[in-house]
Amino acid sequence: MRALTALAQPILLTLEPERAHDLAIRSLRTGLYPRAVTAPGSPLRTRCFGLTFPNPLGMAAGFDKNAEVPDALIDAGFGFAEVGTVTPRPQMGNPRPRVFRLMQDRAVINRLGFNNEGHEPVHRRLRRYTRNTAAKRIIGVNIGANKDSEDRIADYVLGIIRFADVASYLTINISSPNTPGLRALQGGEDLERLLSEAVTARDKAAQHRGHPIPLLLKIAPDLDGEGLQAVCAGVERCGIDGMIVSNTTLSRQGLRGRKMAEEEGGLSGAPLFERSTIMLARTYQLTGGRVPLIGVGGISSGADAWTKIRAGASLIQLYTGLIYGGFGLVEDILETLRSSLSSEGFGTIADAVGQDAGTWAARTAEPA
């Protein structure tokens, strides 16, 4: 099966990006993907946010927006899957074309704009899934606000309330560059109100559910030093359980393929790796390792994944790397993590987290 999916990958890259994505979802839905097994007692098992992950590699939000295939993604080797971004009401997103591959750079620019089916259809799928699946698997739900919402903070509260009964964890996404004004929630009074109301909603839902629901915040890689300090302070003050570092970037620094680089939207993929890893390490330092971090942005190999962990990530996610590397990349990353633990003398992933944070935090990223 791995050989078959490897053969299919070059074909998918010849198709229009959203068409290729639809076919990938369909293949997962119909069972055409390689299976992987994490052995019991594997050194890759990771405890984070009060949850036990079979391995630290997750599928980032954006791939399975409507929770169609989270089980298939985990069967394919991911330790967890994050669905969404989901908004209260369905929305079409921005006009097409809105996804652009930068083949030279192994990158993607997207301006999708939170296209999704809305809370209710996604919740129904997740409720059926959680009822029908015997093994407890970790599925996060990434929540957002509608573009035309009169109160975006209220949209996030609605998302927490709606998905608290079916999500392993919830992610507040205020870092997409494709919803005008959304990133303004990353600072000032808006940030304080958002975090405060989100935590209140989380705590009420947890009382009803009977156990805690981890609440994470996903940030942009383009925050300046002062902005990052404010976010980290707010996260600790309000009791947010973790952070995802980071979303796509508005920077076009260092791209070789200049034609597509002029398209508006967020850049993901290999060129984001350094910027997002610097942000990850600085976040780790600012929070003193007290707030578990998910490192995402530009992971294209096992070496990249290991670098993220050593820079401060307790867990990692990818999406764009899968577009170019196919599902074989999942097992390649897991094998590199296993071998790196052994060769560097670490017993667990947690032992390696943040070992290189100081080195990465000292680097300078070009302005966005």
Buried (B, 14 or more C-beta within 10 A) or exposed (E): EBEEBBEBBEEBBEEEBBEBBEBBBEBBEEEBBBEBEBEEEBBBBBEBBEBEBBBBBBBBBBBBBBBBBBBBBBBBBBBBBBBBBBBBBBBEBBEEEBBBBBEEBBBBBBBBBBBBBBBEBBBEBBBEBBEEEEEEBBBBBBBBBBBEBEEBBEBBBBBBBBBBBBBBBBBBBBBBBBBEEBBEBBBEEBBBEBBBBBBEBBBBBBEEEEEBBBBBBBBBBBBEEEBBBBBBEBBBEBEBBBBBBBBBBBBBBEBEBEEBBEBEBBBBBBBBBBBBBBBBBBBBBBBEEEBBBBBBBBBBBBEBBBBBBBBBBBBBBBBBBBBBBBBBBBBBBBEBBBEBBEEEEBEBBBEBBBBBBEEBBEEEBEEB
